[in-house]
Amino acid sequence: MPQLNPNPWLSMMLTAWLVLSLILQPKVLSFTSTNTPSHKTPTPAKATPWTWPWT
């Protein structure tokens, strides 16, 4: 059964996991958010009734 043979895919999976976790993750986490959250109080949404044209 080829699924049980870890030779072809195990090294690629470990290499990809190491690249993603050790190289790319710190680069992505170092970005700062350009849209900082504000502390405004939310305004209530105004609900307008829908007029159905067939009633």
PEVENGI-V390106 format. One record per residue. N is the residue number from 1. RES is the residue in one letter. SS is DSSP state (@ for helix, = for strand, . for the rest). PSI is psi as a letter, one per 40 degrees, with the letter a starting at -180 (999 if undefined). NEAR is the number of other C-alpha atoms within 8 Angstrom. Layout:
n=[N | N]
res=[RES | RES]
ss=[SS | SS]
psi=[PSI | PSI]
near=[NEAR | NEAR]
This chain:
n=[1 | 2 | 3 | 4 | 5 | 6 | 7 | 8 | 9 | 10 | 11 | 12 | 13 | 14 | 15 | 16 | 17 | 18 | 19 | 20 | 21 | 22 | 23 | 24 | 25 | 26 | 27 | 28 | 29 | 30 | 31 | 32 | 33 | 34 | 35 | 36 | 37 | 38 | 39 | 40 | 41 | 42 | 43 | 44 | 45 | 46 | 47 | 48 | 49 | 50 | 51 | 52 | 53 | 54 | 55]
res=[M | P | Q | L | N | P | N | P | W | L | S | M | M | L | T | A | W | L | V | L | S | L | I | L | Q | P | K | V | L | S | F | T | S | T | N | T | P | S | H | K | T | P | T | P | A | K | A | T | P | W | T | W | P | W | T]
ss=[. | @ | @ | @ | . | . | @ | @ | @ | @ | @ | @ | @ | @ | @ | @ | @ | @ | @ | @ | @ | @ | @ | @ | @ | @ | @ | @ | @ | . | . | . | . | . | . | . | . | . | . | . | . | . | . | . | . | . | . | . | . | . | . | . | . | . | .]
psi=[h | e | d | e | h | e | d | d | e | d | d | d | d | d | d | d | d | d | d | d | d | d | d | d | d | d | d | d | e | e | i | i | h | e | g | i | i | i | f | i | h | h | i | i | h | h | h | h | i | h | h | h | e | e | 999]
near=[4 | 4 | 5 | 5 | 7 | 7 | 6 | 7 | 7 | 8 | 8 | 8 | 8 | 8 | 8 | 8 | 8 | 9 | 9 | 9 | 9 | 8 | 9 | 9 | 9 | 9 | 8 | 7 | 7 | 6 | 6 | 5 | 5 | 4 | 4 | 5 | 4 | 4 | 4 | 4 | 4 | 4 | 4 | 4 | 4 | 4 | 4 | 4 | 4 | 4 | 4 | 5 | 4 | 3 | 3]
